[in-house]
Amino acid sequence: MTMPITPSLSEQQIADYHEDGYLIIRNMLSATEANDLRRVVQEKVKRGAYPPKLSYPEPAKYTVSGNRLSEPGLTSISEHPTVIGAVESVLGQPAHLTAFVAYLRTPGDKGGGAHCDYKRWRPVGSSMNWVFAIIPLTDFDPVYGPFLVSPKSHKLTRVIDEDAHILDVNRPDRSQLPDFIDPELKAGDLLIVNEHVWHEAPAGTSTEDRCGIFNKYCAANAPPAAGYYPYNPAAFEALSDDGKRLIPVCFDKPIETTRLLIEYPDGGEPRFLLRRDDETNCWALPGGEGWEEEDLVGWDVGARVGSLQELTRTQLGLEVPWMSYIEDVEEEEGICRVYGFSDENIDADALANGDCDWFTRSQIQHLGEGDAIGRTVELWQREDIIRGKGKACNQSKKQFE
């Protein structure tokens, strides 16, 4: 089923976004609306925010995020029609909400340095087509602390091979960054920012909190390589009927296991590696019990790349340098998060032994347990899905090693 799209920008606005890497819509919220939402965020922070070790109002950056979008007063901003219209206009696709984030910076916080937020190991940052939707709830100025952008810096990052099944990008040369500018954002403005645009948020001098909404949306046909943030049913049900389409995955079970579809192109019909399951003796994808990438990510959970790399190393003796999210499968004990990997140079003969063997898609369909695996293969081979390379946190902190 084709999802609706609600474009609202002019052709010139879209062109300006693609040229500069960002776009501003002034006064999206009235002063009263921005002030009311700021007070809601402040109250949520006072009752508990990430990281939990903080105690408001000690100098720090506090986050109200993720499934907390279901809390009263926070839901509507994530599906605001002006936001969604602008986001889908520049993405050129229906949008998925990959991150609901309200930031609050108390006086004395040191701010943030220059960076871009395309990150291969993060569910919120590893899509090949996503945007920030930033709504200041206080002025972002030298007093509260500005939000600076480097116009056209997104052009420093380019796809290496447009025809590849799984896309990869070059490492941007930081020495070539255009000068940062202050877009002079006011409370209630909307700033749409490309995933590869460099930005920074210097500290201010105000004795009041600096506050804003920093949501992230990806194109529906460009899932995060690390996997989607797992929304719960409360977050899904809090949205309007139209807004529910923004939630890509929703379940009330934890992600317990993770598995890897390993593809060997073989110069012709691809083959896929299956392994005899230790407990059932049935053919299955390699993998097993997974675990979270790192503890200190707050709202940004769901990545299982690191754990799956360790599982394939143990089970197969295979080093998998990257993988890309395919789907989530509900199982009796919880959710299984499934990734894919393809390598034409893989040593296929070495992996084919008594416990493992290679199968074509048609051979998988004839296995007794092949329906679920066959569906995974079908999703992996879809030409309309744009996939990037997900990496483990400890492997990718330097971004483009």
Protein Blocks (a to p, Z undefined) as FASTA:
>chain_A
ZZddddfbdfklmmmmmmnopacdehkbafklmmmmmmmmmmmmmnopcdfkbccfbdcd
dddehjllmpghklmmmmgfklmmmmmmmnopacddfbdcdddddehiabjadddfbdfk
bmklmcfbdcdddddfbdcdfknopadddehklmmpccfblmbmbdcdddddfklpccdd
dehiaehiacdddfklccdddddfbfbdcdddddddddfklccfkbpadddfklmmmpcf
klmmmpmbdcfbdcfbdcdddddfklpacdddddddfklopacdeddddddfblblojmg
hiaklmmmmmmmmmnopacfbdcdfbdcddfklccdddddddfkbcfklmpcfkbccddf
klmmmpmklmmmmmmmmmmmpmkbccdddddfklmmnopZZ
